[in-house]
Amino acid sequence: MTVFAYQHSFNWDNLGAGRDGLQRIKKGMSPELKRELDTLDLARSQVHTWTTLAAWTWLQRLREPEPTAAALESEPDGADLPWPANTRQRLAKVIRLWHRDLLAAQADEVRERLRREAEAKRELAARLTPEDLIETATNGIVWQPRPEVCRVILVPTQAMSPWSTHEHVRDAVLFTFPIAEPIDPLERMQRLACVLSDRSRLAALRLLAERSLTLQELADQLGVRKSTMHHHLAQLRAAGLLRVPYGTKTYSLRREPLRELGGALKNFGRES
């Protein structure tokens, strides 16, 4: 998922890691890795390469980079992946180089963060309906059961915050979702207030309280560029203030964080 984020660098301003995170990746990459990524042409495959691989690793129950790269090289033609053998070999090489250059030094720390986040969501699963769990984990994706989908898999990632991705895997749908940062209630109030301090974002929320709108419709209504509106939506999404039905690109207001803020302000300064 970090490779996916890197190759969509035009979106880094809307990711939690920001442009600084992108620059850290670029500085850590070896010339060999840069060359492999620059010359790896996957435009004709008509699939989202790295999210497809993320789903495939779940299907194969692969957890570590080296076994994943080896399995990718040995995958038979025409099985679950759309690429020929030479492309799969190059993808395996990218995985090994990316791990060597950028992930190996912090692998244990990252693995532990992902494990804790997965465990936290398992605990939530005992208290929430599957639909509410998906909406909570993905920061607002509204899921309704579908006859062709037997399972929904939630996989934490630290690469794409605040966005979630999804990929079909046979009879399942795999969502990646951002790791929730542990913050105290006062800091949460401050962050939400900061998001709400922008007049364009407030205007967008007012519109979304009345009806669902797409990114382009919001930009047109507010008279801003589409890229500017995308940045605002990223901020609102990170704050948990947006709902988007699965399979659509329409947004509506998610009121729960506003209720939480209202309750916190009402009780602010009171002794427990």
C-alpha positions in Angstrom: 0.0 0.0 0.0 3.0 2.3 0.5 4.1 1.7 -3.1 0.5 2.5 -4.2 0.6 5.8 -2.3 4.0 6.6 -3.7 3.0 6.0 -7.3 0.0 8.3 -6.8 2.2 11.2 -5.6 -0.2 13.8 -6.8 -2.4 12.8 -3.8 0.2 13.2 -1.1 -1.0 16.6 0.0 -4.2 14.8 1.0 -2.5 12.0 2.9 -1.7 12.1 6.5 2.0 11.7 5.8 1.9 14.7 3.5 4.7 15.9 1.2 7.3 15.4 3.9 6.4 11.7 4.0 6.8 11.5 0.2 10.2 13.2 0.4 11.4 10.7 3.1 10.5 7.9 0.8 12.3 9.4 -2.2 15.4 10.0 -0.1 15.4 6.4 1.2 15.1 4.8 -2.2 18.1 3.3 -3.9 18.9 4.2 -7.5 18.0 0.5 -8.3 14.6 0.8 -6.8 13.9 4.1 -8.5 14.9 2.6 -11.9 12.7 -0.4 -11.4 9.6 1.7 -10.6 10.3 4.2 -13.4 10.6 1.5 -16.0 7.8 -0.9 -14.8 5.0 -0.3 -17.3 1.7 -1.6 -15.9 -0.6 0.8 -17.8 -2.0 -1.9 -20.0 -3.1 -4.3 -17.2 -6.2 -2.2 -16.5 -6.1 -3.1 -12.8 -4.9 -1.2 -9.7 -1.6 -3.1 -9.4 -0.7 -2.7 -5.8 -4.2 -2.9 -4.3 -4.7 -6.1 -6.4 -1.5 -7.5 -4.9 -2.6 -6.5 -1.4 -5.8 -8.5 -1.9 -3.8 -11.4 -3.5 -1.5 -11.6 -0.4 -4.5 -12.0 1.8 -5.9 -14.7 -0.5 -2.6 -16.5 -0.3 -2.3 -15.9 3.5 1.1 -14.2 2.9 2.4 -12.0 5.7 6.1 -11.2 5.0 7.8 -9.6 2.0 10.2 -12.4 1.0 7.5 -15.2 0.9 5.3 -12.8 -1.0 7.9 -12.1 -3.6 8.7 -15.8 -4.0 5.1 -16.7 -4.3 4.6 -14.0 -6.9 7.4 -15.4 -9.0 6.1 -18.9 -8.9 2.4 -18.0 -9.5 1.1 -19.9 -12.6 0.1 -17.9 -15.6 -3.6 -17.4 -15.8 -4.2 -18.0 -12.1 -5.3 -15.1 -9.8 -3.0 -12.4 -11.2 -3.3 -10.7 -14.6 0.4 -10.2 -15.4 2.8 -12.4 -17.4 5.8 -14.1 -15.7 8.4 -11.4 -16.6 6.2 -8.7 -15.0 5.5 -10.7 -11.9 9.3 -11.2 -11.5 9.8 -7.5 -11.7 7.0 -6.8 -9.2 8.7 -9.3 -6.9 12.0 -7.4 -7.3 10.3 -4.1 -6.4 8.8 -5.7 -3.2 12.3 -7.0 -2.2 14.0 -3.6 -2.9 11.2 -1.6 -1.2 11.5 -3.7 1.9 15.3 -3.5 1.9 15.5 0.3 1.3 12.4 1.6 3.2 10.7 -0.9 5.5 13.3 -3.3 7.0 14.6 -0.9 9.6 11.1 -0.2 11.1 9.4 -3.5 10.2 9.0 -4.7 13.8 7.5 -1.3 14.9 5.1 -1.2 11.9 4.1 -4.8 12.4 3.2 -4.1 16.0 1.2 -1.0 15.2 -0.8 -3.0 12.6 -1.3 -5.9 15.1 -2.7 -3.5 17.8 -5.0 -1.8 15.3 -6.4 -5.2 14.1 -6.9 -6.3 17.7 -8.8 -3.0 18.5 -11.1 -3.6 15.5 -11.7 -7.2 16.6 -12.8 -5.8 20.0 -15.1 -3.4 18.3 -16.6 -6.2 16.2 -17.9 -7.7 19.4 -20.0 -4.6 20.1 -21.0 -3.3 16.6 -23.0 -4.6 13.7 -20.8 -5.5 10.7 -22.1 -2.4 8.8 -21.3 -0.1 11.7 -17.8 -1.7 12.1 -17.0 -1.1 8.4 -18.2 2.5 8.6 -16.2 3.2 11.8 -13.0 1.5 10.5 -13.1 3.1 7.0 -14.0 6.6 8.3 -17.4 6.7 6.6 -17.9 4.0 3.9 -21.5 2.8 4.1 -21.8 -0.9 3.4 -24.9 -2.8 2.6 -24.9 -6.6 2.2 -24.7 -7.8 -1.4 -25.7 -11.3 -2.6 -22.4 -11.8 -4.5 -20.2 -10.9 -1.5 -19.9 -13.6 1.2 -17.2 -11.9 3.3 -15.7 -8.4 4.0 -12.1 -8.2 5.2 -10.7 -5.2 7.0 -7.0 -4.7 6.8 -5.2 -1.8 8.6 -2.6 0.2 6.8 -0.6 3.3 7.8 0.1 4.3 4.2 -3.1 5.8 3.0 -4.6 7.7 5.9 -7.3 9.1 5.9 -8.4 7.2 2.8 -9.6 3.6 2.5 -9.2 1.4 -0.6 -11.2 -1.7 -1.6 -10.6 -4.7 -3.9 -12.7 -7.6 -4.9 -11.2 -11.0 -4.1 -13.4 -13.8 -5.5 -16.5 -13.8 -3.3 -15.0 -11.2 -0.8 -14.3 -7.5 -0.6 -11.1 -6.4 1.1 -11.0 -2.9 2.6 -7.8 -1.3 3.8 -8.4 1.3 6.5 -6.1 3.8 8.2 -4.6 3.2 11.6 -6.5 5.2 14.3 -4.1 7.5 16.1 -4.3 7.3 19.9 -5.2 10.9 21.0 -6.7 12.3 24.2 -10.2 13.9 24.1 -8.9 17.4 24.3 -6.7 17.0 21.3 -9.5 15.4 19.4 -11.7 18.4 20.1 -8.9 20.7 18.9 -8.4 18.8 15.7 -12.1 18.7 14.9 -12.4 22.5 15.7 -9.5 23.1 13.3 -11.2 21.3 10.5 -14.4 23.2 11.2 -12.6 26.6 11.3 -12.5 26.8 7.4 -15.5 28.5 5.9 -15.4 26.4 2.7 -15.5 23.2 4.7 -18.4 24.5 6.8 -20.2 25.5 3.7 -19.6 22.0 2.2 -21.0 20.4 5.4 -24.1 22.5 5.2 -24.7 21.4 1.7 -24.1 17.8 2.6 -26.5 18.0 5.5 -29.3 18.6 2.9 -28.4 16.1 0.2 -25.6 13.9 -1.2 -23.2 15.5 -3.6 -20.2 14.4 -5.7 -16.7 16.1 -5.5 -17.4 18.0 -8.7 -20.9 19.1 -7.6 -19.4 20.4 -4.3 -16.7 22.3 -6.2 -19.2 23.8 -8.5 -21.6 24.8 -5.7 -18.7 26.4 -3.7 -17.0 28.0 -6.7 -13.6 26.3 -6.0 -11.3 24.2 -8.1 -11.8 20.4 -8.0 -8.3 19.9 -6.5 -9.1 22.4 -3.8 -12.3 20.6 -3.0 -10.5 17.3 -2.9 -8.2 18.7 -0.2 -11.2 19.9 1.8 -12.8 16.5 1.5 -9.6 14.8 2.8 -9.7 17.0 5.9 -13.4 16.2 6.4 -12.9 12.5 5.8 -10.0 12.4 8.3 -12.3 14.0 10.9 -14.9 11.3 10.3 -17.5 13.9 9.0 -18.3 12.2 5.7 -20.3 9.2 4.6 -19.9 7.7 1.2 -21.9 4.6 0.1 -19.8 1.8 -1.2 -19.5 1.8 -4.9 -20.4 5.4 -5.3 -18.6 8.8 -5.3 -21.3 10.7 -3.5 -20.8 12.3 -0.1 -23.2 13.1 2.8 -22.8 14.4 6.3 -21.8 12.0 9.1 -23.1 13.7 12.2 -21.6 11.6 15.0 -18.4 13.6 15.4 -20.4 16.8 15.6 -22.6 15.3 18.4 -19.4 14.2 20.2 -18.0 17.7 19.9 -21.2 19.3 21.1 -21.3 16.9 24.1 -17.7 17.6 24.9 -18.1 21.3 24.8 -21.2 21.2 26.9 -19.3 19.3 29.6 -16.0 21.2 29.1 -14.4 22.3 32.4 -16.8 20.4 34.6 -15.4 18.1 37.2 -16.1 14.5 36.7 
